[in-house]
Amino acid sequence: MWMFFYDKSILRCHETKSCKYLYNKRVMDKEGNEVENIFRLSDDWGGLTEHGTIVPFGVGRIGRRVIPSLMKEFDIPFLIDNGGNAKEVYGLDVLDLKQAAACLREKHLKVVVTTVFYSYEKIKQDMEALGFIENKDFCIFERFAEEWNLRWRNKCVLSKVDTVITSRCTLKCKNCNMFISHIPAPHDIDINRLKTNFDLFFDCVDYVYEYTLLGGEPFIHKDIAGIISYLGRRYGDKIGRINLISNGTVIPNDEVFDLLKKYDVTVHVSDYTCSIDYKRNLEKLQERLVSEGIGHYVIPNNTWKDVIYPREGYKAENPKRHMLLCGHSTHSVADGKLYWCDPAFAAECFMGFESKEDDFLDLEANKRNYSKYEATLNIIKYLLGDVNERGYMSICERCAGVGSDNDLTVPAGEQMERKG
């Protein structure tokens, strides 16, 4: 991992009514040479610590998951979404961009785009066409969560991380981008190993808007109740929302339902009935989630991006650009290592892909060797895409990714033949 340092002589401290914060205008490498500043937001974003008004753009799945947390921290006068399907969300009016533009200009409101990177590219074009400037008038949520909180609150705040708790699954999807169907000996991650991972992560991170448990199929982990209980009990106050991703084939026991409700876990149910006949079981799970009052989404999946790996046949011509276009917003943490994306973790840990040492960030070493501020800078630099001196993950050379430069699709949930 490429670490960098700050020059204390040029570190400016600011104080507002609500907090003290640090803003490093220059970033130095270990030889003392100035390197590109990772910060992009204009200085006037710091005013949010005083009046705290933002406008989220996007009321899809990401928006609906993070907006409740943002409402606790900021004044939100309305929401923006160009989908046209929702008129009101969480008691707030939903306007399209053209309706909102005049108000944004008149009141100099900052827009935080709560979508995946793929959608953000189009929103950016629309905003710029109306004269708005990226990182001055608007930015993507991940940059806001991570950069803004470090610069103006001196906190390590992340947008979203995932932890794989099992490689066992009830399905054998041919094109799973976690490569589960190719694992020779699927297994549960030991609960004590997971607890240590949670402890290391939250020893370094002050808050994360979303923490997601996934697999495989998480509901078949033999200690799923203990995992949910530990994460919710120990770290619930440092997590905006705990998520769990299921394929909808398993209905957990009463204890698990009680814990999902107790710790307000949102269950994301991937619907692969376009390829597999299990509609009745999926409906039973949904009915139980509704009856228990547990937040959930049923997400129809008809096609996936074909990432090609672990098959041969893909070689990125420009891996750095390819990684940034992929814009993977789901980072992974396992055994105290932070991976830029879930497939990078899965390729190394499940498929034996030979990652380079600078492909991941060792959180324990990062904390041990650097001050809190420096360590947080290293984490944020990594998650915002400046992962190492090469500028890309090794797996990017062989994984086609999910970005706009990959137009290959495959049927979602298509099954491999099971041996024996």
RAZI-V881355 format. One line per field, one symbol per residue. phi: phi as a letter, one per 20 degrees, with the letter a starting at -180 (. if undefined). A space follows every 10 residues. Layout:
phi=???
//
This chain:
phi=.eebcdeffd eedccdfead bdcefcddef enefdffffc ffgffffffe dldccfdpdf ffgfedggff ffdcecfadc befneddbcl mdfddefffe gffgffdlee ddedcffgff gffgfffffe nedfmdebbf gfffgeffff fdclcecdea cccfdbdfbe dcfgdgedmg feffcgbefg fffffffgff fffddfacfb cdebcldgfe ffdgffffff fffecgfdcf bedcdcened dfefgffffg fgdlfeedde edffdcebgf ffffffffff femefacddf cdccfeemge fepcbffcgf fgfffflged eccblmdddf bfffffffed dmfefefefc deffffffec fgffffgfff gffeoefaff naegfffddf mcefecdecc ffmfeefefm
//
